[in-house]
Amino acid sequence: MRTRVLAVALALGVFALVGAFIWTTVRTLDPRDTVADQSEPTAEVSEVLPDGRIDVQVYALGNRDVRLDIQFTPDADAIESAAMRPDVNFAMMEMHMDGFDPPLQLVEAGVWRANLKLPMAGRWVVSVGFGEDRAEVEFDAQ
């Protein structure tokens, strides 16, 4: 009798485990689970440069689509830097090749935006700055 109870308990446990695996593969995904939250950045960095502070926010929107928001707040004595467009470079972390520079759209004074589609999914780094002074942030694009 004790062997039967143990066998039934073991069978129920296996059945529950198999049922859980089947349920997770068959269930329909909620579209809100598959779309990135566009209100929260995937990655961000704020860096103090010699002429001011640069804030970079990366939004990985899914399907290799990325939005990049840049804001540069110049120091009071570095007004000429506010009109300069920052240099932007996207590069894949594990690939040894040159990155690419997306076109920037001026949103307002000191604020730029770029919308782009990356050529590959994976780990990326974006470098933003002026000349040698740069801020870098890593993110995953899928």
N, C-alpha and C positions, 0 to 999 in steps of 0.2 A: 504494500500500500504506500509506503514511504517513497518508493522508487517512482511510482506513478505520479505522485504529487510533485516530486522534483522534476520529472519529465514534462509535466504540464506547465510548470512555472518557467522552465527553460524554453519551451516552445512558445509561450506567450511573450517572453522577452525577445526572442528572435523575431517573432511576428511583428512586435511593436517597432523594433529597429528597422526591419525591412520596410514596413509601412512608412516610417519617417523618411527614409531615403527616397521611396517612390513619391511621396507627397511633395518633397522639395524639388524634384525634377519635373513633375507634372503640373504643379500649380501655376496659374497665370500670374505673371509679375504685374504689380501695380506700376503704371507709367511714372508715377512720382518717385519710385525707387530707382528707375533707370536714367532719369534726367538729373543733371547736376544742378544744384541750387545756385542760381545766378546772382543771388543777393549777397552771398558770402564768398570771398575769394578763396581759391584753392591754395594759393601761397602768396605771401606778401613780405616785403622788406622795407625798412626805413633806414636810410644811411645818411650820415652827416658828411658832406663833401666840403672842400675848402671854400666854395662860394655859396653854400646853402645846404638845405636838406632835400633829398629826393625820396619820394614814396612810390613804391611799385607794387601793384596788385595784379595777380594773374588769376584769371577765371578759366578753368578747364571745363568747357561746356559739353563735352562728349563728342564722339565721332571725329576726334582730332581737331575740333574747333576750339580756338583760344581767343579770349579778349584780354588785352593788356591795357591797364590804366596807369598813367604816369603823372605825378604831380611834383613840380619843383618849386620850392619856396626859397628864393634867394635871400642872402644876408642883406641888411640895409645898405652896406657899402658896395654891393656887387649887383647893381641894377642891370648892367649890360648882360649878365648871364641869364636873366629871365627871358630874354627874347631868343636865346639860342635854342635850337632843337637838339634834344639829347640823341646820342648814338645808342642804337638798340641792336642786339645780336642774340639770336636764338641758336643754340647748338645742342645736339644730342649728347648725353653724358658718356655713353659707351662707344660712340662712333668717333673715329679719328678723321674727321673731315671738317671743312669750314662750315660755319653756320650760315644763317641768312638774316638779312635786315628787312623787317616788314615796313611798309609805308605807314607813317604816323599821321594821324588826323589831329589838327589843333582844335580842341574843344573850347578852351578859353585861355587867357593869359596864364602860362605856366602849367597847363593841363593838356595832356595828349592821350590819344587812344589809338589802339591798333586792333583790328579784327583779322584773324588769319586762320588758315587751315594748315596744320603741320603735315609734313609728308609721311611721317611714321608715328605709330604709337610707341610710348616708352618714356624713359626718364629724360627730361630736358632741363637746361639751364638757360635763363635769360639774363643778359648783362646789359645794364642801362647806366648811362653816365655821360660825362663830358671829358673827352681825351682819355687820360690815364686814370682819372677818378671815376670809379664805377661801383654800382651796387649789383649784386648777383643774387638770384633766387632760383631754387630748383623746384620742379613740380613734375607730376605724372600726367601724361596725356594719353587718353584712351580713345 
